[in-house]
């Protein structure tokens, strides 16, 4: 802190994105994934100790600091982060569909446990190359997440240890009270012990990553208003089998591509106000960076023409004057 306000120190991050580095490797194991997740847990544990909840953890926000093989992982994009314990209850439906915790979609008050759920989703992807939740219909995607309806599908998980599956299940626990916190996750044998296998899984994981997380899909445009409407219309007492009117879906041209990875902050919106938003309020933060992946056995949909947008290349660190 200076006399003029907070001092922002911006570091240049040149090591590239997490998935790109994994795909370029010729050898990749559970142990490599365990070390990556440990770095993320250490970083998020520090954020939580400072009262900061990221609320938008996903692979695209994990960047390597440098091109070196021993480079550390940096967490980027704090646009949706929030200070916990300031008196305000966190209940805003925000984050990226596919990585957001069930309690966020249910529009219940939530805590830093939402970050731990997201880390579980990231760990799942790092071990198989595809996400635990996917549907081209956003309503059905949200229903899967609300139920914590995911599986360790064969044959993609046949060579993955039971310890890794237990670790992921502990983080992707529907009940936030039972979900592992960062401290508990750091003590799990898959992270702190020697249960992570050293078998090379690069071929299967990289193949799925290329298929499901192609850069062309990450850059697709997405209708932010449609996602906001979907989140607004989720009713706590509704049946999971209900679906949202197709008038609130993505436009026909965009819906052909499964665009699922977008950060949305719906803070100024309420459940009772379900009228269309035209234009999108400036208070709503929408980051159109990418689109989510299809399931491992699904044929790829035609790709919507890319919308050029530079990837984030900086990480912001806030120094308050003392460590």
VENQUIVEN-V26469 format. One record per helix or strand of 2 or more residues. SS is the DSSP state (hx for helix, st for strand). FROM is the first residue (numbers start at 0). TO is the last residue. If there is no record, write none. Layout:
BEGIN
[[SS	FROM	TO] [SS	FROM	TO]]
END
This chain:
BEGIN
[[st	6	11] [hx	17	23] [hx	29	48] [st	51	52] [hx	58	60] [st	61	63] [st	72	74] [st	81	82] [st	93	95] [hx	101	104] [hx	112	127] [hx	137	146] [hx	161	170] [hx	181	185] [hx	188	191] [hx	201	211] [hx	214	217] [hx	223	231] [hx	245	247] [hx	251	254] [st	261	264] [st	285	287] [st	313	318]]
END
